[in-house]
Amino acid sequence: MLAIASTYLFALAPLAAAALWGGLYVVSKWGFDAVPPLTLAFLRVVVGAMALLVVVRLTSPRRQFSRRDLLGFAGLGAMVAASLSTQFVGTALTTASQGSLITVLTPIFTVLLGVTLLGERLSRRLVVGIGVATAGTIVVLTGQYDPAELAGTATTGIGMLLIASATWAGYTVWGKPLIDRYSALETAAYSTAASVPMLAAFVPIEVATTDASLRAIEPTPTLLVAVLYLGLFGTAAAWYLWYKGMEYVDASVISAFFFVQPIVGALFGATLLGESLGSRFVLGGAVMAAGVYLVSTTGAETDDTS
């Protein structure tokens, strides 16, 4: 009974992570007004890495890592750097509707990588749940945005967002072996720390190739709140919670909770930016929730029948 209960409770961690990511759209808009995209991504991981490493230092034992594991953390850091840099630049080059739809592809990439790289098994319930969640999210997005906007010509931005989705799926899947050997907290902390120097390398390139100037950045209260939210909640807390769910179930199962992000993002946009939720928000949200429920009970169903 306790095993079944813990399997159901795993859903709370990635659900909370997706909810925190839902606020990134609003907060990033505040940050983009003052800081260029790649510099903002760098500041985000610096704050996130510092917070995670402090918690690891206080709660986890000292480790002696093998060369293989060090390379594993570095690889995850590269995935993070690639995902954040392409996500922030892609977001700046596309419309909100295009970005939201590309985001829906992240769980699909995760499922494909989980099956091919980790040998995860896809049950019928899992496949149906992901399909239903995808349909519900698309219903919400097509009701919120003008369908004519979905086929814009920002091919570079869309390509960037596709890379961001694929590399985040890679970060999710390739983190599983390290999570199993260490913990969600340590894997999130060391991979985030590994991404810091990689993203730092993009900052002078961004300054040199654009009209951005670091000296022109003013540390206003709004910017400080944005950076702290991105670092502490959107990175440190959310990445730990995302990986925490993977201590219980496969990456393919966790992937479905990503669909919650655009739903929460729409709610934040309506509440803080006065944006319209769209005519299909309630219907699409209900369909999405049904799909996520099917996926979240997949592990419990397996445990109950084994």
C-alpha positions, 0 to 999 in steps of 0.5 A, spaced: 500 500 500 505 504 501 509 503 495 502 504 491 501 511 495 509 513 493 508 512 486 502 516 486 505 522 490 511 522 485 506 526 481 507 532 485 514 533 484 514 534 476 507 537 477 510 543 481 516 543 477 511 544 471 507 550 475 514 553 476 516 553 469 509 556 467 511 563 470 517 563 466 513 566 460 511 572 464 518 573 468 522 572 462 518 578 459 520 582 465 528 580 464 528 581 456 526 588 457 533 589 461 538 584 459 539 580 453 537 573 452 543 569 453 546 574 459 539 572 462 540 565 461 547 565 464 544 569 470 539 564 471 544 558 472 549 562 476 543 563 481 540 556 480 547 553 481 549 557 487 542 555 491 543 547 489 550 547 491 549 550 498 543 545 499 547 539 497 553 541 501 548 541 507 545 535 506 549 530 502 555 526 503 562 528 500 563 524 493 568 521 489 566 521 482 569 517 477 571 519 470 565 517 467 560 520 472 564 527 471 563 526 464 556 525 465 555 531 469 558 535 464 554 532 458 548 534 462 551 541 463 552 541 455 544 539 454 542 545 459 546 550 456 544 548 449 537 548 451 537 554 455 541 558 450 536 556 444 530 557 448 531 564 450 534 566 443 528 562 440 523 566 444 526 572 442 525 571 435 518 567 435 511 569 437 508 566 443 503 562 439 509 559 436 513 558 442 507 555 446 506 549 440 513 548 440 514 546 447 508 541 446 513 537 442 518 536 448 514 530 452 514 527 445 522 527 444 522 525 451 518 519 450 522 517 444 529 518 447 526 514 453 524 508 449 530 508 444 536 510 449 533 507 456 529 501 453 523 504 457 516 500 455 510 504 453 504 501 456 497 503 452 495 507 458 501 511 457 501 512 450 493 514 450 495 519 456 500 522 452 496 523 446 490 526 450 494 531 454 497 533 447 490 534 444 488 538 450 494 543 450 493 544 443 486 545 444 488 551 449 493 554 445 489 554 438 483 557 442 488 562 445 492 565 439 490 566 432 491 560 428 494 564 422 499 566 427 501 559 428 504 559 421 509 565 421 516 565 417 520 565 423 524 559 421 530 561 425 526 562 431 522 555 430 529 551 429 532 554 435 526 552 439 526 545 436 533 544 439 531 547 445 525 542 446 530 536 444 536 538 448 531 538 454 528 531 453 536 529 452 537 532 459 531 529 462 533 522 459 540 522 460 540 524 467 536 518 469 542 513 470 546 519 475 539 520 479 539 512 480 546 512 482 546 519 486 540 523 487 535 528 484 538 533 488 545 532 487 544 530 479 541 537 478 546 541 482 552 538 479 549 538 472 547 546 473 554 548 476 557 544 469 552 549 465 555 555 468 562 556 464 558 554 458 553 559 458 558 564 460 562 563 454 556 566 450 555 572 454 561 576 450 559 573 444 552 576 445 555 583 447 560 583 441 555 581 435 549 585 438 548 592 440 547 589 447 551 592 453 552 590 460 554 596 462 547 599 460 544 594 465 540 597 471 539 592 477 532 595 478 527 591 483 523 588 477 530 585 474 532 583 481 525 579 482 526 576 475 533 573 476 531 571 483 525 567 480 528 564 474 534 562 478 531 560 485 524 557 482 525 556 475 531 553 475 534 550 482 527 548 485 524 546 478 530 542 476 530 538 482 523 537 483 523 534 475 529 530 477 525 528 483 519 525 480 524 520 476 527 517 482 520 513 482 518 512 475 521 512 467 522 519 464 517 517 459 512 518 464 515 524 467 514 527 460 507 528 460 507 533 466 510 538 461 504 539 458 502 543 465 507 548 463 503 552 458 496 551 461 499 555 468 503 560 463 496 562 460 493 563 467 499 567 469 499 571 463 491 572 464 492 574 471 499 579 471 499 581 463 491 581 462 492 576 456 486 573 454 485 565 456 481 564 450 475 560 448 477 553 449 481 554 455 477 550 460 475 545 455 482 544 453 485 544 460 480 539 462 482 534 456 489 535 458 488 534 465 485 527 463 491 525 459 496 527 465 491 523 470 492 517 465 499 518 465 500 519 472 497 513 474 500 508 469 506 506 475 501 505 480 497 501 475 503 497 474 505 496 481 498 494 483 498 488 478 505 486 479 
